[in-house]
Amino acid sequence: MNSRRQFLTASATALLASTVTSANPKKFPYAEFEQRMARKNFQGMTKDMLPTPCMVVDIDLFEKNLKTMADYAKTAPILLRPHVKVHKSVDIAKRQMALGAIGITAATIAESELMSNGGIKGVLWTKQPASFNNVLRAVALSKKDPTFMFVVDDYAVVANVEEAAAAAKVKCKVVVSVFAGLTRQGIANGQPALELAQKVAASKQMSFEGYMAYSGAASHTKGWTARRKKSADDLAGVNETVALSKKAGLPVGIVSGGSTGTYNMDHELGLTELECGSYVFMDSIYRQVGGKSDDATYTDFESSMSVLTTVDSKHHAGQVTTDYGNKAMAQLTDLVKGKTWLQVDKQGAEYGLLKWKDGGGEIKVGDRVEIYCSNLDMSTNCYDRYYIAKGNDIVDVWPIMGRAGAAQR
């Protein structure tokens, strides 16, 4: 015999199911949500059914961005090895490769491993393996995937790689990172860079592939003309290094670098391939750097990704509380999609704030609001998946990967 508690539980479950599926046909029981995600059954699913905060990708704008960059690379011409630190998605990397990318660049060994394990060839890891853990992982991945490359800028790292590679009986593809304006990495250009490259080339356990020169400061320089000058200044040293290397008889296979901000200038400044990343989604800060005509807004690529949030509370004049807080990476520089009269603010770990600007319309509890985030790298690190939308309909879901603790970095 069923207990009273079992009877009430069964009744409540049946009532919920009938309420959601019959009286409210646009909804479906929450219990089915993850099952449908796993089966990729998106029939009838719309944005209002999603848990918030979450990341939503406009598939039409996203595909337009990918095509714009791919088409440019083909006509420039320059090779494209896009950076995945922005999206951390094998699904997106495969789409970039399908449009002609020769590989991808990754910021961590974990990203490199997951991309390679996902079938992506031509992975370039843009940080040198300074720790013993990373040396062994870089060597192991080189053995498993002969197309994998990584950078070095230090003799001690070269020695450690040589020893580990010899023990593993593998030859690693190595790129020398040279200084290009950012003080975070890169050996000095000219003779110091050439001598390190020669050391790599002379090793039985390494092949010298070329140079990497990332001018990160140029990418966000406002105004196209000023940005081109900054990029040219930052890349002058690597051009000197390349010329010196060729004079010394050292072949230079690649000169890698560049960014979304400098994609349409660096083919003239000595780079052979681009490491652009942000163009797939674009963030609110990047759009402020201006386009080639020196307009205030950078319009080459569309804002294709937003953070969907819900209005949770409304009891005070001129503001509402949302579920887009500090832990979801809310920033004061975020922008509200389609509602320019709203301003993003923060209230706590799980609480966000939307304030009224002059004018505007009404907003109420339960409303869904989409936010263009300020920094894609930081924001995507807070979420587990992208919900892919065509208009208001959800048509796919892509996991965001390789963003956990130390073991995965």
C-alpha positions in Angstrom: 0.0 0.0 0.0 1.3 3.5 -0.9 1.9 5.9 2.0 0.2 9.3 2.2 3.6 10.9 1.3 4.0 8.7 -1.8 0.5 9.5 -2.9 1.0 13.3 -2.5 4.4 13.2 -4.2 2.9 11.2 -7.2 -0.1 13.6 -7.4 2.1 16.7 -7.3 4.3 15.3 -10.1 1.3 14.4 -12.2 -0.2 17.8 -11.6 3.1 19.6 -12.6 3.5 17.5 -15.7 -0.1 18.2 -16.8 0.2 21.9 -16.0 3.4 22.3 -17.9 2.6 20.2 -20.9 -1.1 20.7 -21.4 -2.1 24.0 -19.9 1.2 25.6 -20.9 2.2 23.9 -24.2 5.1 26.3 -24.8 6.9 24.9 -21.7 8.0 21.4 -20.7 8.9 19.8 -17.3 12.2 20.8 -15.9 13.0 17.1 -15.4 13.2 16.7 -19.1 15.6 19.5 -19.8 18.9 17.8 -19.3 17.6 14.7 -21.0 16.7 16.7 -24.0 20.1 18.5 -24.0 21.8 15.1 -24.0 19.7 13.8 -26.8 19.9 17.1 -28.7 16.2 17.2 -28.9 15.4 20.9 -29.2 11.9 20.7 -30.7 9.8 23.5 -29.4 12.6 24.9 -27.2 12.9 28.6 -26.9 15.1 31.1 -25.0 12.5 31.6 -22.2 13.0 27.9 -21.2 16.7 28.3 -20.5 18.2 28.4 -17.0 19.8 31.8 -16.3 22.3 33.2 -16.3 23.5 31.4 -19.4 25.3 32.0 -22.7 23.3 32.2 -25.9 24.9 32.3 -29.4 23.0 33.8 -32.3 24.0 31.2 -34.9 23.3 33.5 -37.9 25.6 36.3 -36.6 28.2 33.8 -35.4 28.4 32.1 -38.8 28.6 35.5 -40.5 31.6 36.4 -38.3 33.4 33.1 -39.1 32.8 33.6 -42.9 34.0 37.2 -42.8 37.3 36.3 -41.2 37.8 33.2 -43.4 37.1 35.1 -46.6 39.5 37.9 -45.6 42.3 35.5 -44.8 41.9 33.9 -48.2 42.0 37.2 -50.1 44.7 39.0 -48.0 46.2 36.4 -48.3 47.3 35.2 -44.8 46.8 31.9 -43.0 44.4 31.7 -40.1 45.2 29.8 -36.8 42.4 31.2 -34.5 42.8 31.4 -30.8 40.4 29.2 -28.8 40.9 30.8 -25.3 37.8 32.9 -26.1 35.4 30.1 -26.8 37.0 26.9 -25.4 34.8 24.8 -27.7 35.8 21.9 -30.0 32.5 22.5 -31.9 33.5 26.0 -32.8 37.1 25.0 -33.6 35.8 22.4 -36.1 33.7 25.1 -37.8 36.7 27.3 -38.1 38.8 24.5 -39.6 36.0 23.7 -42.0 36.3 27.3 -43.3 40.0 27.0 -44.0 41.9 27.5 -40.7 45.2 25.7 -40.7 44.9 24.9 -37.0 44.2 26.7 -33.7 46.1 28.5 -31.0 45.6 27.7 -27.3 46.5 29.4 -24.1 46.9 26.4 -21.9 48.2 22.8 -22.2 44.7 21.6 -21.2 43.1 23.5 -24.1 45.8 22.1 -26.4 45.0 18.6 -25.2 41.3 18.8 -25.5 41.5 20.4 -29.0 43.9 17.8 -30.2 41.9 15.0 -28.6 38.8 16.4 -30.4 40.5 15.9 -33.8 41.9 19.4 -34.3 45.2 19.3 -36.1 47.8 22.1 -36.1 47.4 23.2 -32.4 49.9 25.9 -31.3 50.3 26.3 -27.6 51.2 30.0 -27.0 52.8 29.6 -23.5 56.1 27.7 -22.9 56.1 24.6 -20.7 58.0 26.1 -17.7 56.8 23.6 -15.1 57.8 19.9 -15.0 54.2 18.9 -15.4 53.8 21.0 -18.5 57.0 19.8 -20.1 55.9 16.2 -19.8 52.4 17.0 -21.1 53.8 18.9 -24.0 56.2 16.1 -24.9 53.4 13.5 -24.5 51.1 15.5 -26.8 53.9 15.9 -29.3 54.3 12.2 -29.4 50.5 11.5 -29.7 49.9 14.4 -32.2 52.9 15.2 -34.5 51.2 18.4 -35.7 51.2 19.9 -32.2 53.6 22.9 -31.6 54.5 25.0 -28.6 56.6 28.1 -27.9 59.8 28.7 -25.9 61.6 31.8 -25.0 64.1 30.5 -22.4 67.2 28.3 -22.6 66.3 26.4 -19.4 63.0 25.4 -20.9 64.7 24.3 -24.1 67.0 22.1 -22.0 64.2 20.5 -20.1 62.2 19.8 -23.2 65.2 18.3 -24.9 65.8 15.9 -22.0 62.1 14.9 -21.7 61.8 14.4 -25.5 64.9 12.3 -25.6 63.5 10.0 -22.9 60.2 9.8 -24.8 61.9 9.3 -28.1 60.0 12.1 -29.8 60.8 15.2 -31.8 58.8 18.3 -30.8 57.8 21.1 -33.0 58.9 24.3 -31.4 58.3 28.0 -32.1 60.4 30.7 -30.5 58.4 33.5 -28.9 59.9 36.9 -29.4 59.0 40.3 -27.8 56.3 42.3 -29.5 55.3 45.1 -27.2 53.9 43.0 -24.3 56.3 42.5 -21.4 54.7 39.2 -20.4 56.8 36.9 -22.6 59.2 36.8 -25.6 62.9 36.8 -25.9 64.6 40.0 -27.2 64.6 40.2 -31.0 67.8 40.2 -33.1 70.8 38.2 -32.0 69.2 36.8 -28.8 66.2 35.4 -30.6 68.4 34.0 -33.4 70.7 32.2 -31.0 67.8 30.6 -29.2 66.3 29.5 -32.5 69.6 28.1 -33.6 69.8 26.1 -30.3 66.3 24.6 -31.0 67.2 23.8 -34.6 70.4 22.1 -33.5 68.6 19.8 -31.2 67.9 16.2 -32.2 64.7 16.4 -30.2 63.2 19.6 -31.6 62.5 21.1 -34.9 62.5 24.9 -35.3 59.2 26.0 -36.9 59.4 29.8 -36.8 58.6 32.7 -34.5 55.6 33.9 -32.6 55.1 37.7 -32.0 51.9 38.7 -30.3 51.3 42.4 -30.2 48.5 42.4 -27.6 48.8 46.1 -26.9 48.0 46.9 -30.5 44.8 44.9 -30.5 42.9 47.4 -28.4 44.5 50.6 -29.6 41.7 52.9 -30.6 41.4 54.1 -34.2 42.5 52.0 -37.1 45.4 54.3 -38.2 46.8 54.5 -34.6 46.3 50.7 -34.3 48.2 50.0 -37.5 51.1 52.2 -36.3 51.3 50.4 -33.0 51.2 47.0 -34.6 53.9 48.0 -37.1 56.1 49.3 -34.3 55.6 46.2 -32.2 56.4 43.9 -35.1 59.4 45.7 -36.4 61.6 43.7 -34.1 60.4 40.3 -35.3 60.9 41.4 -38.9 64.5 42.1 -38.0 64.8 38.7 -36.4 63.3 37.0 -39.4 65.7 38.8 -41.7 68.7 37.9 -39.5 67.6 34.2 -39.4 67.3 34.0 -43.2 70.7 35.6 -43.6 72.1 33.0 -41.2 70.6 30.2 -43.2 67.9 29.3 -40.7 64.5 28.6 -42.4 61.6 30.4 -40.8 58.4 28.4 -41.4 55.9 30.6 -39.7 55.6 34.1 -38.1 52.5 33.9 -36.0 50.6 36.6 -34.1 47.9 39.2 -34.7 44.4 39.7 -33.2 40.9 40.5 -34.1 41.8 44.2 -33.7 44.7 44.0 -36.2 43.5 41.2 -38.5 43.3 43.5 -41.6 46.7 45.0 -41.3 49.2 42.4 -40.1 49.5 40.6 -43.4 51.4 43.7 -44.6 53.5 43.9 -41.4 55.4 40.6 -41.6 53.0 38.0 -40.1 52.3 34.8 -42.1 49.4 33.7 -39.9 46.8 35.2 -37.6 45.8 34.1 -34.0 42.5 36.1 -33.9 40.0 34.9 -31.4 37.4 37.4 -30.3 35.9 37.8 -33.8 33.7 34.8 -33.3 31.5 36.6 -30.6 32.9 40.1 -30.1 32.6 41.8 -26.7 31.5 45.2 -25.7 35.0 46.6 -25.0 36.4 45.4 -28.4 33.7 47.2 -30.3 35.0 50.5 -28.9 38.3 50.4 -30.7 36.9 51.7 -34.0 37.0 50.3 -37.6 39.2 51.0 -40.6 37.4 54.2 -41.3 38.2 55.3 -37.8 34.6 55.2 -36.7 33.9 55.1 -33.0 32.5 51.6 -33.2 34.2 48.5 -34.7 31.6 47.0 -36.9 33.6 44.4 -38.9 32.2 41.6 -36.7 28.8 41.2 -35.1 28.0 40.8 -31.4 26.9 37.2 -31.7 27.0 36.0 -28.1 25.0 37.3 -25.1 24.5 36.3 -21.5 20.8 35.7 -20.9 19.6 36.8 -17.4 16.3 37.1 -15.5 14.9 40.0 -13.6 14.5 38.6 -10.0 13.2 41.5 -8.0 11.8 45.0 -8.4 11.1 47.1 -5.2 13.2 50.2 -5.6 12.9 53.1 -8.0 15.0 53.1 -11.1 16.4 49.6 -10.7 15.8 45.9 -10.8 17.8 43.0 -9.5 18.9 40.2 -11.8 20.6 36.8 -11.4 23.7 38.0 -13.4 26.1 38.8 -10.5 29.8 38.8 -9.7 30.1 35.0 -10.1 28.6 35.2 -13.5 31.2 37.9 -14.4 28.9 40.9 -14.5 30.9 44.1 -15.4 30.0 47.7 -15.4 31.1 48.0 -19.0 28.6 45.3 -20.2 25.9 46.5 -22.5 22.2 45.5 -22.6 21.0 44.1 -25.9 18.3 46.1 -27.5 17.7 48.2 -24.4 20.3 51.0 -24.4 18.4 52.8 -21.6 19.5 50.1 -19.1 22.9 50.2 -17.4 24.5 47.1 -15.9 25.7 47.2 -12.3 26.6 44.7 -9.6 25.1 43.8 -6.3 26.8 40.6 -5.1 28.0 37.1 -5.9 24.7 36.0 -7.4 22.9 39.3 -7.7 23.2 41.8 -10.5 21.6 45.2 -11.1 20.0 47.0 -14.0 19.6 50.8 -13.6 17.5 53.1 -15.6 19.1 55.6 -17.9 17.0 58.6 -19.1 14.0 57.5 -21.0 13.4 53.9 -21.8 10.6 51.4 -21.3 9.1 49.2 -18.6 10.9 46.2 -17.2 9.3 43.8 -14.7 10.0 40.7 -12.6 10.4 37.6 -14.7 11.6 39.5 -17.8 14.6 38.0 -19.7 17.4 40.4 -20.6 20.4 39.7 -22.8 23.8 41.2 -21.9 26.8 41.7 -24.2 29.7 40.9 -21.9 32.9 43.0 -21.6 35.6 40.4 -21.8 34.9 37.1 -23.6 37.9 35.3 -22.1 36.8 35.9 -18.6 33.1 35.4 -19.1 33.2 32.1 -21.0 35.3 30.7 -18.1 32.2 31.0 -15.9 29.8 28.9 -17.9 29.5 25.2 -19.0 27.7 25.5 -22.4 26.5 27.7 -25.2 22.9 27.5 -26.1 22.7 28.0 -29.9 19.8 30.1 -31.0 18.2 30.9 -34.3 16.0 33.8 -33.6 14.1 32.8 -30.4 14.5 29.1 -31.0 17.2 26.9 -29.5 18.7 24.7 -32.1 21.8 23.2 -30.5 24.1 23.2 -27.4 27.9 23.2 -27.4 30.0 22.4 -24.3 32.5 24.9 -23.0 35.5 22.8 -22.1 38.9 22.8 -20.4 38.2 25.5 -17.8 38.3 23.5 -14.5 41.1 23.4 -11.9 44.9 23.0 -12.0 44.7 19.5 -13.5 43.0 20.9 -16.5 45.2 23.9 -17.0 
